[in-house]
Amino acid sequence: MSDAFQLGPLLVKMSMLAAVVSLACGFLAITLRLKKEKVERAAIIELLSNAVFLAFLIWKLSYVLLHFSKAIQNPSSILYFSGGENGAWLAAVAVMIYLVRGIRKKAIPVHLVVLASATGFLAAGGVYHMLTVLLENSDPWFYIQQVAIHVIFLWWLFTSKQDQTIMSFWLTLSLWFGISQVYVPFFIDTRNALFLGLSKTQIAFYLLSLLALFLSSRLQTPVTGGSSDET
């Protein structure tokens, strides 16, 4: 989404507007999914809101770390550029550390944070892909499939009768979502293959799927803690 529109003195990119709308839909989905957990919901939404802001801040400022000379030569470029994919991975690591510390500090049930995070991620991702396919002409089949995938997994979270405090539930979900994300990028025309025809992102999801498959055959541990069941 390269188009932009003028908002006063600011030039707002359509991609940024789509991201804001998607995040709003993500938090709405979290509110609906946790409608019975009113006490924990407020703390979780605050925690995840801070995590999103932290991720955005690190992603943007990582441009300085990854392109130090360019940032020094033209400081205003920090406003228009980001750390890209590498910056996103750096932000993801920082957010994971923040969430772990926040959960311990506020004593929030881990399984509810996992549930809220997954719900918000799938809802926001589905809306973003839907907006992208409406605003862009490139790779439409990729974005259409992504919308379908995110809707299916979101429906799974809302309707599943399985115990969502059990690690095996999340391992199964991670396994199949990872497989879907290895498959779908083959429909991107500009995909950059890194190894064995797979892009960097596909390799990451492939490894996630293998890890989920490995753990699912050995673990039956509740997310909230406790001893594992022997098989």
FENPE-V381918 format. One record per backbone hydrogen bond with DSSP energy under -0.5 kcal/mol. NH is the residue of the N-H (numbers start at 1). CO is the residue of the C=O. If there is no record, write none. Layout:
NH,CO  NH,CO
This chain:
5,12  7,10  10,7  12,5  12,10  13,11  14,3  15,1  17,13  18,14  19,15  20,16  21,17  22,18  23,19  24,20  25,21  26,22  27,23  28,24  29,25  30,26  31,27  32,28  33,29  34,30  35,32  37,34  38,36  41,37  42,38  43,39  44,40  45,41  46,42  47,43  48,44  49,45  50,46  51,47  52,48  53,49  54,50  55,51  56,52  57,53  58,54  59,55  60,56  61,57  62,58  63,60  64,61  65,61  66,62  67,63  71,67  72,68  73,69  74,70  77,74  78,75  79,76  80,76  80,77  81,77  83,59  86,83  87,83  88,84  89,85  90,86  91,87  92,88  93,89  94,90  95,91  96,92  97,93  98,94  99,95  100,96  101,97  102,98  103,99  104,100  105,101  106,102  107,103  108,103  112,109  113,109  114,110  115,111  116,112  117,113  118,114  119,115  120,116  121,117  122,118  123,119  124,120  125,121  126,122  127,123  128,124  129,125  130,126  131,127  132,128  133,129  134,130  135,131  136,132  143,139  144,140  145,141  146,142  147,143  148,144  149,145  150,146  151,147  152,148  153,149  154,150  155,151  156,152  157,153  158,154  159,155  160,156  164,162  166,163  167,221  169,166  170,166  171,167  172,168  173,169  174,170  175,171  176,172  177,173  178,174  179,175  180,176  181,177  182,178  182,179  183,179  184,180  185,181  186,183  187,184  188,185  189,187  191,188  193,191  194,198  195,198  198,195  203,199  204,200  205,201  206,202  207,203  208,204  209,205  210,206  211,207  212,208  213,209  214,210  215,211  216,212  217,213  218,215  219,215  223,165  224,165  225,222
